[in-house]
Structure formats: structure tokens, C-alpha cells
């Protein structure tokens, strides 16, 4: 997708900078000459940390057992935002319903990891490494997804980014990646999440950091970062209708939208949102889960709107380490479960459909007699995005040990 200098300056919030002062990297980006490779495809992964309750997020309101097992925390049928007569969204997710109606949002239910662990730490590690049950994997699947792709003509420090204080497991590996904690002050972490905090400025990090994550990426990229900083990113104005709520997750997505719209070569990105571990007083249409779902949904909707035409080349996938028990517990909450729900948004997505096989919630259908069973491996969902959207055909390297053939894909991308 080409971009004019005028549009670049407006969308990138760099209008205060004269074009004569632009370094060559930004000049080429403004002229649409920045080559990102393979048509500017981007994959954004969102992690819901804490094990989100998929049964109260995408509600199987056509399943009688759902209501009998959750007498105090179910989402009443008259409150559910119906999708297809059987499934419906939690009412706090109303901001995502237009994307469903426009067929830019797809859902995969009963998805998850085949590993039986109920440990947050282990399950998150397996979901980020892409190797369930294997703790020895050193890198993350999202980093490996970049490894077999052609290197862009213009190297960019922003090719793989995480929005947060340190680089997550999912982006660790041989491909350079950075963690951007706050674009306003450009606090950035390197590959090692346990490394000592780096200097607050790119100048100090570029010159003195022992981590080589930015070294070798080119002086022009460094100049581009300096230019963004001098342009005062706090003056960025989202697109009309992109109403970001307040909060860390929303701020992360707004900053990611800014980096993408500045045409700085983002190919893969990662952000996360905590607050999903609802053992006590989970709530129903109001309460804890409603509050976090409202933040989650409004932030994603604003991000989608903010991207504008760039959303056509973007796929967003959400995931959580595991789901919650089918039955509510004695504290009006839910405990660690098994299968969950995943959302997929994007221009190429064949949305308006719930994918996957529904296993049912009758006692004989439950996993270990207590949880929604996994019928779609999360690697099947992610593998389709890597193969069809990023066009990395080496899925055996991205998800080693898992047979991920294209003929077994859910076909949610068109």
C-alpha cells in the first residue's frame, strides 16, 4: 500500500517537522518506497493473561447445561448479544459487534492447548513457546515465525515489537525484537527480560547497551527513532471514531497504531492484558469480568478503527493460557479449566462465523469431568495466520512436533 508524504505526516503525527529535515529513511517511507516485503502484512497477537473465562465471553446460550452449571454468574439469554442463535457475546463486548456484522471478526471456540497443566506459568510458557509440554524450548513461536521470511530491504528496529517493559517469551529468539514500554518517552527493553533496566533514551541505549538488539539495524533507523521522539508523540491524534478507553492495554494499542501508521516496518507485534483470573466474585453482566471485557473490546475496536485502510493488511489474534471450569465454584467464580475462546480480526478474515467443533457441556462431554474440552489446537489457529497471512510455509519450524497441514486449517482467512 503506497502512502504519500502528506498522509504520512498526518497519520504519523509528524506534521511539525519540515520535510526538508526528514532523514532519508523517513523520506522513503513518506514516499511509499519503504519495502516491508510480501505486501505489508502484519500479525498482532494479544494475550489475555490469567485464564479468561471463554464461556462467559462467547456464551453458548443455546446450551442448557451452561445455565444449570452457572446459576449465579451466567449471562442471561436476554442480555447476550446473539451471534448465530447458539453463541453470543457478553454484553460488555458491544463495541466488537459491528466488526462481526461486517465479517471482519471470527471466533474459534473450544480452542486451546492439549497440555493438561493448570499452572498459569507453565501454560503461558507453552502458549508462547508454541511447544505444549516441552519446557526446553528456548525461543518463542512469534519470533520463529519471522525466521524463514525474507529480510526486508529496509531493516527496521520495529519489525518485531512488544508493547511492554520487557520482551516477552513469545518474541524471544534469534530475530531482533524490541519492547516498547511507552512511545512517549521511548523506554525500551532488549531481548532479555531479566536484564537490568536500560537507559531512558535511545541515544544512551544505542551507544552503551550491552544488548545488541538495536546494533546493526542501521543509522537511518536510529535517526527515524530520534525523529519520532523529537516530533512529540504525545500530540498524536487517533483517527475519527477511534475512542480508546483509559488504561495500559488501550494505550499500548494506540501506540502500536501510531507505529504502524508511521510506516516503520512493523510485521509482528505483541500486547497483553491481565486481570482474567476470577476465582471469586467473577460477576455476570456487571462486575469483574464485565469491566475487563469492556476494556478489552473497546480497545480492540478503537485500534481497528484507528488503523483505517491499514487494517486490510492486518490480522489480530487473541489467546489465553487456558479457560475456566464449566461450573461456578462456591465463591461465585470459576477455577482453572481447559479449552477457551480465541478471536481473530482483520481485513482478510472471513468473519461473522464461530469456527471449531463444539464439544458440549453435558457431564459426559466435559474434559476430566469439569472443563470444556479442547477440539481445536491453538497451534492450528496460529499456524493458519503464519502460513496464509505472513506467508511462512515452514510451519514445522514455527511449531515443531505438531502436524500443521494447510488442508486441516479452519479456513478463516480468505
N, C-alpha and C positions, 0 to 999 in steps of 0.2 A: 504494500500500500504506500503510495507516494505521499509526500507531505510538503507543503510549501513553507517557505521561511516565515510567512505571515502567520500561518496556522501554528507552526512550531512555536513561535514566540508567544502566541496567545495561550495555547494549551500547556506549554511548558512553563508558564509564568515567568518568562524571561524578557518581557516587553521593556523592562527598564534598561536593558543592555542594548547598546547600538550594535548593529550587525557588523560594523567595521571592527568591533572589539572581539568578535567571536573567534575562538581558536578554530583551526581547520577541522577538528573532529566535529564540533557543533555546526560548523558551516555545512559540512557534507550531510549531517543529519537533517539540517534545516532544508537542504535541497532535495532530500529524499534519496541521497546517494549512499547512506549508511546501509551496508549489506548485512542483514541479520541471518540470511540463509533460509532456504526452504519456505519462503513466503511469510516470514514474520510470525510463525506460530508460537503461542505462549501457553504454558501449562502452570496453573496456580493450584497449589494444594493447601487445604485448610484442615487443621487438626483440632478436633473438639476434645480437649484433654479432660479426663476424669470419667469417661464412660457415659456417654449421653444415652438417655432413655428413648431409644428409637420407637418404642411402642406408644409413647405419648407425644412423639414428634410427628411421625406419619402414622396416624391412628387407624387400626383395622376396625373401623366402626361397624363393618358388616360381619364381624366375628363375635358371636355371643359370648364365648369364653373370655374375651377381653374384659367385658364388663363384670362378669361374675368374679374374676380374679382381682379386680381393682375397684372395690366398692367405694373407696373414698378419694382416689386420685385419678379415676378415669376422666376422659374428656367426653362430656355428654354429646349424644348424637346431634342435638340441636345447636351445639356450639362448634362442631367440627366443620372445617372448610372442605366440603366434599370435592374429591378429585375424579373419581371414576365409579362411584356407587358402592365401593368396598373400602377404599382408603381415603383418608382426608388429612389435611394439615391441621396442626394445633392452631387455634385462633390467633395466637400471638404472631403467627407467621404470615399474616395477611399481605405483607409487603412483597412476598415472593409469588403470590398467586398470579399476578399479571404475567410473570415470566413463564409460568406453567401454561397459562392460556395462550401465550404467544409461541408455545412449543420450544422455548429456549431452556427449559428446566426439565430434567429427567430424574427419576428416583429409582434406586435399587434397594429393595427391602430384603431382609433375611441375609444380609451380606456380612462378611467378617472373616476372621482368621480361623483356620482349622485347629490351631493350638488351644488346648483346654485351659490354659492358665487364667486365673482370676486376679493376678497381680498387675496393678497399674504399670509398674516399672517394666516388668517383663513384656507385657502385651504391647506397650508403646514401643519398646525397643524392637519387637518383632515386626510391628507395622511399619516402622521407619526403616529398618534394615531390609524389609521385604523377604525375610527368610524366617518364617514362623518356626519356633522350636530350636533354632540354631543361634546360640549366643556368641559364637566365634566370628561372626561376620563383622568386618572392620569398617565397611562403608555403608552409605545409605542408598536406597534404590533410586532416589531422585537424582543423586549425583551420578550414579551409573547410567541413568537414562540419557545423560549428556555425553557419556564417554564415547559412544560409537558414532556420534553425529559429526558431520564436517565442521571444522573450526570456522567460525565466521571470518569473513575478510577483514572486518574491523573488530579487533579484540576489545571487549568491554569488561570492566570490573563488575558490571551489573548483570552479566549474563545469567548468573545463578545467585539469587539473593534470598535471605530470610529476614523477615521483619521482627526484630527482637534483639536482646542484649548479647546473645552468643549464638554461634552456629549450631543448629540442631542436628541430631543424629542422621536425619533423612538426607542432609546435604553434605555430610562428611565424605571425604574421598579424594581421589586424585584430581578431579576437575576443580579449578579455582572457584570459590564461592565466598560471599561476604555476608555478614549480618549487619543490618542497618537498624539500629535501635531507635533513632529519631532523626529524620531527614533535616529537621530544623537546626540541629547542632552537629549533625553528621557524626554521632557517636557510632563507631563501627567496631565489631569484633572480628577476629580471624577464625581460622578453621578449628582451633582447639577451644572448646567451650570452657575448659578449666584453666586456660592461660590467664595471666594477670591482666587486669584491665588496661587497655591501650590508651594512648594519649587522646585527648578530645578532638584534636584537629587532624585533618588528613595530611597536613604538611609534616607533622611530627611522626605520624604513623608511617607515612611513605618513606621518610628518611631514616627512621630509627627503629621501627618494629623488627623484631627477630622473626616474626612470621612473614613468609614470603608471598602471602596471598595476593598482595597488590603489586609486588615486584614483577617486572617483565610484562605488564599489561599495557605499557606504552605511555609515554609522557603526555600524549594528547588526551588519553582518558583521564589522567590526573588533572590536566588543565580543565577538562569538562566538569569534573567534580568541583574544582575550585570555582568555576564559573557559576555552577548551580548555587554554591554557598554564597557567593557574592551577590547573587540575584535575589537573595532574601526569600527562601522558600515559604516562609510563613505568610507571604502575600498570595499564595496560590488560591485560586477560586475554582471550586468544583463546577462541573457543568450544571446548567439549569435542571432542577429536579433531582439532583444527587444530594439527598438530605441525609448526611451522615449523622448518626446519633453521637453522643459524647461517650468516650471510653477508649481504652487502649486498643481493642480489636478494630474498632472503626477507624481510629487514627492510623493504624497500620495499613489498612486497605486504602485509605485516602492517600497515604504517602506512596504506596505501591502504584496507584493510579497515576500519580504525578510522575513517577519514574518511567512508567510505560509510555505515557503521553509525551514525555520529553525525548522519546525515541533513542534511549540509551542502551538498547540491545538486550533487554530483559527477555530471557527464554523460559526459565523456570523460576518460580517464586514460592515461598512458604510463609504461612502465618498461622498462629494458633490462638485458641480461646479456651480458657479454663472455666471452672465453675459448674461442672456437669455431674459431680459425684453426690447424688441426692439420696443419702441413706435415711434422712429424717426430714419430714415435712416437705416433700417434693412439691406439693401443690398440684393444682389441676389447671383450670383456665386462668387462674391467678396464682401468684406465689413464685417460688424459686425458679422452677423450670420455665414458667411464662416469661419471667424477667430476662433470663439468659437467652431464650429463643427470640425475644423481641430484638435484643441487641444483635444477635447473630443474623437474623433475617433482614433487618433494616440496614445493617452494614453491608451485606452482600448485595442487596437491591441498589443501594447508593453506589457501590463500586461498579456494578453493571451499568448503571445509568451514566456514571462519570466517564467510563471508557468510551462511550459513544460507538462510532464505527469500528474502533479497535476491538470491541467485544466480539466482532465477527471472526477474529483470528485467535480468540482466547477460549480456553476450556478451564473451568474451575471444578475441582473435585473435593468433596469433604469426606472426612473419615474420623472415626473414634476407636479407641483401643478394643472395646467390646461393649455390648449392650447391658441391659439391666434384667433382673428377674421378671418373669411374666407376672408373678403375683406380687402385690404390695406386701411390705413387711409390717411388723407390729408398730412401727414408728411413722406410719403413713409416708413411707419412702420406698425405695427399691434397692436391692443389693446387686453385687456384681453378677452379670449374666454372660451371654454368649453372642448371638447374632445381633446385628444392628441395622441402621439405615444409612445409605450414602446418597448425597446429592451430586448431580452433575449439571453444570450450567455452561452455556456457550453458544456461539453462533453456529458451529457445525453440529450441535447436539440435536438429536431427534427427540424432542421433549414432549411433554403432555402425556407421559406414559410411566407407569410403575413397572420396572423390569425385575426379572428374577422369579423364582418359583416360591410361592407362599407355602410354608410347611404346615401351618395351622397351629392353634393354641390349645387343642384338646390335650388331656393329660398324656395320652399315648403318643402324641406328636412332639412333645417337649424334649429338648436336649437335657439329658440327665434328670428328667422329671421336673425341671424347674425353669428352663430357658427356651426362648425362641431358637430354633435350630438354624445353623448356617447352611444355606443352599447355594450361595454364590461366594466363592473365594474372593476376598478383596483384591487379590493379585489379578484376577480376571478383569475386574473393573478398571484397575490402574493400567494393566497391560494393554487394553484397547486404546486408552488415551496415549500411551507411549508409542504404540505401533502405528495407529491411524493418524494421530494429530502431530506428534513430534516426528513421526516417520522413522523411528528407530526400530528396525526389524530384528534386532538381536535381543529378543526377549529372554533367551536362555541366559544371557549375561546380566540382564537387569533383574530378573527373578530366577536365580539359579535353583535347580531342583524342582521347578514347577513347570509342568507341561502346559504351555500357554499358546495354543494354536489359534490362528485367526478364525477358523471355522467354528470355534467354540465361543467366540465373543458374543456379547449380548446384542451387538449391533445398535448401540445407542448413538453412534456417530454416523453422519450421512455425508 
